[in-house]
């Protein structure tokens, strides 16, 4: 059989998957008995599968001596055993058919190796929209300032950074004008790919001009343009991650779903991640992620809410947001808040689209809607609605 002494050396070539190819081949052939009649048939199947695996790695393993030795060894063994190049492979073996660039298949592969049932992976959701409103991986809803460049995600697999700029002169309100995403190199699934979007420049390609990473046939990472210049999706199968980016008006929104085990794969120095830990307290506009009820009987600054600065009164902003969102959750309140703050009706579409992205990507339907809370009681009933909006007005004054 082929020598497996290369396994240690292969670890030096993290982007080359020859180690996995060799390990699978050895695993499949180690139990074969040369005395049995079907030895040659099964051995040839394993060799063909080994050959297919090396071919898939030909690009990333170019210049790797271990890889080239394996290719030559496969050819010699196929000649010795009279194996044809065309024919069945060891497709019945889960270890041989497992796609290392498909995260959803990792659990099944681990189950096969360990022989015990493993629960399916847990997925988390994070979103950013408006001026700006953040929904963290922990389903905490926050309204923040965060002007300038801030990291949303920064782990061993993915980095996402947003740049926010002021939207109203003299106000601390900001919105997202630029998004930079780095998909880090991962085995033979993809080279490092960088994506960058800016206002009025939402490309359907990475900065190097390509639309996919890794082998074009496997599409382990690719970009899909949904609406030209307005809405794109990125699908990274190898890390089970999906990203939506939209432009609504002059600003960008982002939504992402990612496996929990990968979200938490980061070093201590990478702890500043808005999607993971939320905004720093000094950057918060809301109060601990909630919109508490003000003290009953307190005079509310209705005149401030109707100030011509935004062009919206409390009543007209409420009506405008209610056209798009019937459920009076945090997305609804954020819409009203944004209209009162900026007067830009595009923020209504941003809040509505953000909720649609939640429904498309968030794994738990029962957690799609987040409601303001006060003293532990959920708020959102019609009788309490305007009282809560009164508190929004209080925030609005402070925001300006």
SVG drawing of the C-alpha trace seen along z (x, -y; Angstrom):
<svg xmlns="http://www.w3.org/2000/svg" viewBox="-56 -73 64 89">
<polyline fill="none" stroke="black" stroke-width="0.4" points="0.0,0.0 1.0,-3.6 3.1,-4.9 1.3,-7.1 4.5,-8.6 3.6,-11.8 0.7,-12.5 2.8,-14.6 4.4,-16.5 1.0,-17.3 0.0,-19.2 2.4,-21.9 0.3,-22.5 -3.0,-23.6 -4.5,-24.7 -3.7,-21.4 -6.2,-18.6 -3.9,-15.7 -3.8,-14.6 -7.5,-14.0 -7.3,-12.1 -4.6,-9.8 -6.4,-9.3 -9.6,-8.3 -7.8,-5.9 -6.0,-4.2 -9.2,-4.1 -11.1,-2.4 -8.4,0.2 -7.1,1.1 -9.7,3.7 -9.5,5.3 -8.2,8.9 -6.0,9.9 -7.2,13.5 -10.8,12.5 -12.0,12.6 -13.3,9.0 -10.1,7.5 -9.0,6.2 -12.5,4.8 -12.7,2.9 -9.1,1.8 -9.6,0.3 -12.7,-1.5 -10.6,-3.1 -7.8,-4.0 -10.2,-5.7 -11.7,-7.6 -8.2,-8.6 -7.5,-9.7 -10.6,-11.9 -9.7,-13.4 -6.2,-14.3 -7.6,-15.8 -9.9,-18.1 -6.8,-19.3 -4.6,-19.8 -4.8,-23.6 -4.1,-24.2 -1.5,-21.4 0.5,-22.6 4.2,-22.5 3.5,-20.2 6.0,-17.2 3.8,-15.0 0.9,-15.6 2.9,-14.7 4.3,-11.6 0.7,-10.5 -0.3,-11.0 2.6,-8.9 1.9,-6.3 -1.8,-6.0 -0.8,-5.6 1.7,-2.8 -0.8,-0.9 -3.5,-1.2 -1.1,0.4 -0.1,3.1 -3.7,4.1 -4.9,3.6 -7.4,1.0 -9.2,-1.0 -9.3,-4.8 -13.0,-4.8 -15.4,-2.9 -17.1,-2.9 -15.5,-4.5 -16.0,-3.8 -19.1,-5.8 -20.8,-3.5 -18.4,-4.6 -19.6,-7.7 -16.0,-8.7 -15.2,-8.7 -18.2,-10.6 -18.1,-13.3 -17.7,-16.7 -15.2,-18.6 -16.5,-21.8 -20.1,-21.3 -20.5,-22.3 -24.0,-20.7 -22.4,-17.3 -19.8,-17.5 -22.2,-16.2 -23.0,-13.1 -19.3,-12.4 -18.6,-12.8 -21.5,-10.5 -20.0,-7.9 -16.6,-8.1 -17.8,-8.2 -20.7,-5.8 -23.0,-8.0 -25.8,-10.4 -24.7,-14.0 -27.2,-16.9 -27.5,-19.1 -25.5,-22.3 -26.9,-25.4 -27.2,-28.5 -27.1,-32.1 -28.4,-35.3 -27.1,-38.9 -28.5,-41.9 -27.7,-45.6 -30.0,-48.2 -31.3,-51.8 -29.3,-54.4 -28.2,-51.9 -30.1,-49.1 -28.2,-46.0 -29.6,-42.5 -26.8,-40.4 -26.2,-36.7 -27.8,-36.5 -31.0,-38.1 -30.3,-41.3 -31.7,-44.4 -29.7,-47.6 -29.7,-51.1 -26.1,-52.5 -24.0,-55.4 -20.9,-53.5 -19.6,-56.2 -16.7,-55.2 -15.3,-51.6 -16.5,-48.9 -16.1,-45.1 -19.4,-43.1 -17.7,-39.7 -14.0,-38.7 -13.4,-35.0 -11.1,-32.4 -13.2,-32.0 -14.8,-35.4 -14.4,-39.1 -17.1,-41.6 -16.5,-45.4 -19.0,-48.2 -18.3,-51.9 -21.1,-54.3 -21.5,-58.0 -23.7,-60.7 -27.1,-61.0 -28.4,-64.3 -26.2,-67.4 -25.7,-68.0 -27.0,-64.6 -25.2,-61.5 -27.4,-59.3 -25.4,-57.3 -26.1,-54.7 -23.9,-52.2 -22.2,-53.4 -19.5,-50.7 -19.3,-47.0 -16.1,-44.9 -16.1,-41.1 -13.1,-38.8 -13.7,-35.1 -10.5,-33.6 -8.6,-30.8 -10.0,-27.4 -8.3,-24.1 -8.9,-23.4 -12.4,-25.0 -11.5,-28.6 -8.6,-31.0 -9.0,-34.2 -11.7,-36.3 -12.5,-40.0 -15.8,-41.6 -16.5,-45.3 -19.7,-47.3 -20.3,-51.0 -23.3,-53.3 -24.1,-53.2 -21.6,-50.4 -23.0,-47.0 -21.0,-44.6 -21.9,-41.0 -18.2,-40.0 -15.3,-40.0 -12.6,-42.7 -10.5,-40.4 -13.3,-40.2 -14.3,-36.6 -17.8,-35.5 -16.8,-32.3 -14.0,-30.8 -12.3,-27.4 -13.2,-24.9 -15.8,-26.5 -17.5,-23.1 -18.2,-22.7 -19.3,-26.4 -18.2,-26.2 -18.4,-30.0 -20.3,-32.1 -22.2,-35.4 -25.7,-35.7 -27.1,-39.0 -30.8,-39.2 -31.4,-42.8 -28.7,-44.6 -27.0,-47.2 -29.5,-46.8 -29.4,-43.2 -26.8,-40.4 -26.4,-37.2 -23.2,-35.3 -23.3,-31.6 -20.3,-30.0 -21.2,-26.3 -17.9,-25.3 -18.7,-27.2 -22.5,-27.0 -22.8,-30.8 -25.2,-33.0 -24.9,-36.8 -27.5,-39.2 -26.5,-42.8 -29.0,-45.4 -28.9,-49.1 -32.0,-51.0 -31.9,-54.7 -28.3,-55.9 -27.4,-53.3 -26.7,-49.6 -28.1,-46.8 -26.6,-43.4 -28.0,-40.1 -26.0,-37.0 -26.6,-33.4 -23.6,-31.4 -23.0,-28.2 -22.5,-28.8 -19.4,-26.8 -17.7,-28.9 -19.1,-32.2 -17.3,-31.4 -14.0,-30.4 -12.0,-33.5 -9.1,-34.6 -9.3,-36.8 -7.9,-39.7 -10.9,-39.5 -13.5,-40.2 -14.7,-43.6 -17.4,-42.1 -20.7,-43.9 -22.6,-40.8 -21.2,-38.8 -21.0,-41.2 -23.1,-44.1 -22.2,-47.8 -20.0,-49.3 -22.1,-51.0 -20.7,-54.4 -22.1,-53.9 -25.6,-52.8 -28.7,-55.0 -31.3,-52.6 -31.4,-51.5 -30.0,-47.9 -31.6,-46.8 -35.2,-47.7 -37.6,-50.6 -39.1,-50.9 -42.3,-52.7 -41.9,-56.2 -43.4,-57.1 -47.1,-57.4 -48.4,-61.0 -45.0,-62.4 -45.5,-65.1 -44.2,-63.9 -42.4,-66.3 -44.9,-65.9 -43.8,-69.2 -40.3,-67.9 -41.6,-64.8 -43.5,-67.1 -40.5,-69.3 -40.1,-70.1 -36.5,-68.9 -37.7,-65.5 -40.9,-66.4 -42.8,-63.7 -45.0,-63.9 -45.5,-61.0 -48.8,-60.3 -47.6,-60.4 -44.4,-58.3 -46.6,-55.7 -48.9,-55.6 -46.1,-55.3 -44.4,-52.4 -47.7,-50.6 -48.1,-50.4 -45.2,-48.0 -45.2,-46.3 -48.4,-45.2 -46.6,-43.7 -45.6,-46.3 -42.2,-44.8 -38.8,-46.4 -38.5,-46.6 -41.7,-48.7 -40.5,-51.0 -37.1,-51.3 -38.9,-52.4 -40.8,-55.2 -37.6,-56.2 -35.7,-56.5 -38.4,-58.5 -38.6,-61.0 -34.8,-61.2 -34.0,-61.5 -37.2,-62.1 -35.9,-59.6 -38.8,-57.3 -36.2,-54.8 -35.6,-53.8 -39.2,-52.3 -38.1,-49.9 -34.9,-49.2 -36.8,-48.1 -39.2,-46.0 -36.4,-44.3 -34.5,-43.7 -37.5,-41.8 -37.8,-39.9 -34.2,-38.8 -34.8,-37.6 -37.7,-35.5 -35.4,-34.1 -32.3,-33.4 -33.2,-33.2 -33.5,-29.5 -36.2,-30.0 -39.6,-31.3 -40.7,-31.9 -37.8,-34.4 -38.4,-36.4 -40.2,-39.2 -38.6,-41.1 -40.8,-43.4 -39.9,-46.3 -40.0,-45.3 -40.5,-47.3 -40.2,-45.8 -40.1,-42.3 -43.5,-42.8 -43.8,-42.5 -45.0,-45.6 -46.7,-45.8 -50.4,-45.7 -52.4,-48.5 -53.3,-50.1 -49.6,-50.6 -48.4,-51.5 -48.4,-55.3 -47.0,-55.3 -44.0,-53.5 -43.7,-55.9 -43.7,-58.6 -40.5,-57.2 -39.2,-57.0 -39.7,-60.8 -37.7,-61.2 -34.9,-59.2 -35.3,-61.3 -34.6,-64.5 -31.6,-63.1 -30.4,-61.7 -30.3,-65.2"/>
</svg>
